[in-house]
Structure formats: C-alpha cells, structure tokens
Amino acid sequence: MTNASATTAAIERKTRILRVTLAITVVSFITFLITLTSSNWIAVTYPPNFSSTKHNMVVVRSTYGIIRECIYGRTIENSILSTY
C-alpha cells in the first residue's frame, strides 16, 4: 500500500504543477495580446510650443504603444512636410 500511495501523491503533485503552469501560460498569453493591441501604454505631454524636428510640427502630446505611435499637434507654418 505504501508504494501505491506514494505513486498517487506523485501524480497529484505533477497534476498540480501542470495546472499552475497552464494557468500562468494563459494569463501570460492574455497579457501579451493586450500589450500587442494597445496603443496607449505611454502618454507624453509636451511643453507649450514644443517643436519636433523629426515630424516638422509643433507637438502637443503623443501616445506610444509597442506597434503604434500617435502624435497630436499642428504643422509649423511655412514649412515643407517631409516623411521618411
């Protein structure tokens, strides 16, 4: 009987480890999907009349995600807007 109870205890322990690992994997996958699809992880507010040379505009604020970058502002007057 001792051998059978030891085997049962080992199987229960492995089953518990498998369930915890599966739960962590599911939570990690859901977090990854939220991270990948969200575009508002970081929000930056700039000082008044902040001029961005990269975007050739006066920037008010911007939001950044893993994939997307969204910049709110207006173009500088009498300038040529170039994209690269």
FENWORA-V62738 format. One record per residue. N is the residue number from 0. RES is the residue in three letters. PSI is psi as a letter, one per 40 degrees, with the letter a starting at -180 (NA if undefined). OMEGA is omega as a letter, one per 40 degrees, with the letter a starting at -180 (* if undefined). D_LAST is the distance of its C-alpha to the last C-alpha in Angstrom with 1 decimal. Layout:
n: (N/N)
res: (RES/RES)
psi: (PSI/PSI)
omega: (OMEGA/OMEGA)
d_last: (D_LAST/D_LAST)
This chain:
n: (0/1/2/3/4/5/6/7/8/9/10/11/12/13/14/15/16/17/18/19/20/21/22/23/24/25/26/27/28/29/30/31/32/33/34/35/36/37/38/39/40/41/42/43/44/45/46/47/48/49/50/51/52/53/54/55/56/57/58/59/60/61/62/63/64/65/66/67/68/69/70/71/72/73/74/75/76/77/78/79/80/81/82/83)
res: (MET/THR/ASN/ALA/SER/ALA/THR/THR/ALA/ALA/ILE/GLU/ARG/LYS/THR/ARG/ILE/LEU/ARG/VAL/THR/LEU/ALA/ILE/THR/VAL/VAL/SER/PHE/ILE/THR/PHE/LEU/ILE/THR/LEU/THR/SER/SER/ASN/TRP/ILE/ALA/VAL/THR/TYR/PRO/PRO/ASN/PHE/SER/SER/THR/LYS/HIS/ASN/MET/VAL/VAL/VAL/ARG/SER/THR/TYR/GLY/ILE/ILE/ARG/GLU/CYS/ILE/TYR/GLY/ARG/THR/ILE/GLU/ASN/SER/ILE/LEU/SER/THR/TYR)
psi: (d/d/d/d/d/d/d/d/d/d/d/d/d/d/d/d/d/d/d/d/d/d/d/d/d/d/d/d/d/d/d/d/d/d/d/d/e/h/e/f/d/h/h/h/h/i/i/i/f/h/h/h/d/d/e/f/i/h/h/d/i/i/i/h/a/d/d/i/h/h/h/h/a/i/i/h/i/f/i/h/h/h/h/NA)
omega: (a/a/i/i/i/i/i/i/i/i/i/i/i/i/i/i/i/i/i/i/i/i/i/i/i/i/i/i/i/i/i/i/i/i/a/a/a/i/a/i/a/i/a/i/a/i/a/i/i/a/i/i/i/a/i/a/i/a/i/i/i/i/a/i/i/a/a/i/a/a/i/i/i/a/i/a/i/i/i/a/i/i/a/*)
d_last: (74.9/73.1/71.0/70.0/69.1/66.9/65.1/64.6/63.2/60.8/59.6/59.1/57.2/54.8/54.4/53.6/51.0/49.5/49.3/47.7/45.1/44.4/44.0/41.6/39.5/39.4/38.4/35.7/34.3/34.4/32.6/29.9/29.4/29.3/26.8/24.5/24.7/24.6/21.7/23.6/24.6/23.4/23.5/22.5/24.0/22.9/25.3/25.7/23.2/20.8/17.8/14.4/12.4/9.4/9.5/11.5/14.4/17.9/18.0/21.3/20.9/18.8/19.9/18.8/20.2/19.9/17.4/16.2/14.8/16.0/15.6/18.3/18.3/18.1/15.9/17.3/19.7/19.3/15.6/12.8/10.1/6.6/3.8/0.0)
